[in-house]
């Protein structure tokens, strides 16, 4: 098995190829409304993560399982999440989205948050689900921050101890420093401001209550105007990094991609406003990786024209990949 680097089949809707248009379009699409149920998964350190299950009545006991990890400040309500979960359900897969600590309905208990290289909770969830569904085909999908985290997790377990049928990484920021710098330029600063507003709103009350071990006042928090500054003042010290540069270096999946042997699909748009140009040009891909690059798509956009209306190509591509993984498992079981 060798890595593959090819052109993706995505074609943007006519007149809607602009990177920022593609990035924002998913917010305008009608969202599927799959039936969702919630679960709180207790963690070994006394904290918890919240799970959102898409487990329709037509899903059988031995249905394959897709585990989804969202992006920075995302949730099951993110524009892409419902489309992905609905696509999985349509293909007969049981879907579940893990909210990173504090991204669900309730703040997490421990004096910490989450970050791009934090693989422990995802690994624990996958181990729990493997024990719960020992005979089910299982795959994982990450989006943006969740995609970088998932790739790092796959590299850490290069021999695939969780027996994943496959993994899919959508718009992973595999060079965190480069992406942080990119978000400081041009119109990308709009996305940076949006993310910072959400991050600050989540951490401010915890800072005010004194529960976070940070030498930071609320007034200082408001002065953080870039993600790099936020990561330097909040993310890094909360999670044992020397600073933002140390965090970016140790959490970026890019240098680790060469270790991945699990069948893994990476989707990357060359015009992604969150990513520096030529993101994969100097990276070595592991034997399990299939990298699909498109000229357009924005950041987790991928909106096409289908059946007379705008639609999510991403959801369609997810469905195709799930079918392929299941077919591969069936063939191997013969």
ChimeraX attribute file (.defattr): number of C-alpha atoms within 10 A of each C-alpha:
attribute: neighborCount
match mode: 1-to-1
recipient: residues
	/A:1	9
	/A:2	10
	/A:3	17
	/A:4	14
	/A:5	13
	/A:6	10
	/A:7	13
	/A:8	16
	/A:9	11
	/A:10	19
	/A:11	16
	/A:12	21
	/A:13	16
	/A:14	8
	/A:15	7
	/A:16	16
	/A:17	20
	/A:18	14
	/A:19	20
	/A:20	19
	/A:21	16
	/A:22	24
	/A:23	22
	/A:24	16
	/A:25	20
	/A:26	21
	/A:27	13
	/A:28	9
	/A:29	16
	/A:30	12
	/A:31	16
	/A:32	14
	/A:33	11
	/A:34	17
	/A:35	14
	/A:36	16
	/A:37	12
	/A:38	12
	/A:39	12
	/A:40	13
	/A:41	16
	/A:42	12
	/A:43	13
	/A:44	9
	/A:45	8
	/A:46	9
	/A:47	16
	/A:48	21
	/A:49	22
	/A:50	22
	/A:51	23
	/A:52	21
	/A:53	20
	/A:54	24
	/A:55	23
	/A:56	18
	/A:57	7
	/A:58	12
	/A:59	17
	/A:60	12
	/A:61	10
	/A:62	13
	/A:63	20
	/A:64	23
	/A:65	25
	/A:66	25
	/A:67	22
	/A:68	28
	/A:69	27
	/A:70	26
	/A:71	25
	/A:72	18
	/A:73	19
	/A:74	22
	/A:75	23
	/A:76	22
	/A:77	11
	/A:78	15
	/A:79	21
	/A:80	23
	/A:81	22
	/A:82	21
	/A:83	25
	/A:84	24
	/A:85	31
	/A:86	24
	/A:87	23
	/A:88	27
	/A:89	23
	/A:90	15
	/A:91	17
	/A:92	20
	/A:93	30
	/A:94	26
	/A:95	27
	/A:96	24
	/A:97	25
	/A:98	25
	/A:99	25
	/A:100	26
	/A:101	20
	/A:102	21
	/A:103	21
	/A:104	20
	/A:105	9
	/A:106	11
	/A:107	16
	/A:108	18
	/A:109	14
	/A:110	14
	/A:111	15
	/A:112	20
	/A:113	20
	/A:114	17
	/A:115	21
	/A:116	26
	/A:117	23
	/A:118	19
	/A:119	20
	/A:120	12
	/A:121	18
	/A:122	22
	/A:123	16
	/A:124	14
	/A:125	18
	/A:126	19
	/A:127	16
	/A:128	13
	/A:129	16
	/A:130	18
	/A:131	12
	/A:132	10
	/A:133	16
	/A:134	12
	/A:135	12
	/A:136	19
	/A:137	21
	/A:138	26
	/A:139	25
	/A:140	23
	/A:141	24
	/A:142	24
	/A:143	26
	/A:144	23
	/A:145	25
	/A:146	31
	/A:147	30
	/A:148	31
	/A:149	30
	/A:150	29
	/A:151	30
	/A:152	26
	/A:153	21
	/A:154	27
	/A:155	21
	/A:156	15
	/A:157	16
	/A:158	17
	/A:159	13
	/A:160	17
	/A:161	10
	/A:162	16
	/A:163	14
	/A:164	21
	/A:165	23
	/A:166	24
	/A:167	27
	/A:168	25
	/A:169	25
	/A:170	25
	/A:171	27
	/A:172	30
	/A:173	27
	/A:174	28
	/A:175	20
	/A:176	28
	/A:177	20
	/A:178	16
	/A:179	20
	/A:180	22
	/A:181	16
	/A:182	18
	/A:183	22
	/A:184	19
	/A:185	13
	/A:186	9
	/A:187	11
	/A:188	17
	/A:189	18
	/A:190	13
	/A:191	16
	/A:192	20
	/A:193	16
	/A:194	11
	/A:195	16
	/A:196	19
	/A:197	13
	/A:198	13
	/A:199	16
	/A:200	17
	/A:201	11
	/A:202	16
	/A:203	18
	/A:204	17
	/A:205	13
	/A:206	15
	/A:207	19
	/A:208	12
	/A:209	8
	/A:210	14
	/A:211	13
	/A:212	19
	/A:213	12
	/A:214	13
	/A:215	11
	/A:216	14
	/A:217	12
	/A:218	14
	/A:219	9
	/A:220	10
	/A:221	18
	/A:222	13
	/A:223	10
	/A:224	17
	/A:225	15
	/A:226	18
	/A:227	22
	/A:228	23
	/A:229	16
	/A:230	19
	/A:231	21
	/A:232	21
	/A:233	19
	/A:234	25
	/A:235	22
	/A:236	19
	/A:237	18
	/A:238	18
	/A:239	16
	/A:240	10
	/A:241	17
	/A:242	11
	/A:243	18
	/A:244	23
	/A:245	16
	/A:246	14
	/A:247	23
	/A:248	24
	/A:249	15
	/A:250	14
	/A:251	24
	/A:252	23
	/A:253	26
	/A:254	22
	/A:255	18
	/A:256	20
	/A:257	23
	/A:258	18
	/A:259	21
	/A:260	24
	/A:261	22
	/A:262	23
	/A:263	21
	/A:264	25
	/A:265	20
	/A:266	20
	/A:267	24
	/A:268	27
	/A:269	24
	/A:270	21
	/A:271	21
	/A:272	24
	/A:273	23
	/A:274	27
	/A:275	27
	/A:276	20
	/A:277	14
	/A:278	9
	/A:279	16
	/A:280	17
	/A:281	7
	/A:282	9
	/A:283	14
	/A:284	14
	/A:285	22
	/A:286	22
	/A:287	18
	/A:288	22
	/A:289	25
	/A:290	19
	/A:291	20
	/A:292	18
	/A:293	19
	/A:294	21
	/A:295	17
	/A:296	23
	/A:297	32
	/A:298	27
	/A:299	25
	/A:300	26
	/A:301	26
	/A:302	26
	/A:303	28
	/A:304	22
	/A:305	15
	/A:306	11
	/A:307	7
	/A:308	6
	/A:309	9
	/A:310	17
	/A:311	20
	/A:312	21
	/A:313	21
	/A:314	22
	/A:315	21
	/A:316	14
	/A:317	18
	/A:318	21
	/A:319	21
	/A:320	14
	/A:321	17
	/A:322	24
	/A:323	16
	/A:324	14
	/A:325	20
	/A:326	19
	/A:327	12
	/A:328	12
	/A:329	13
	/A:330	11
	/A:331	9
	/A:332	8
	/A:333	7
	/A:334	5
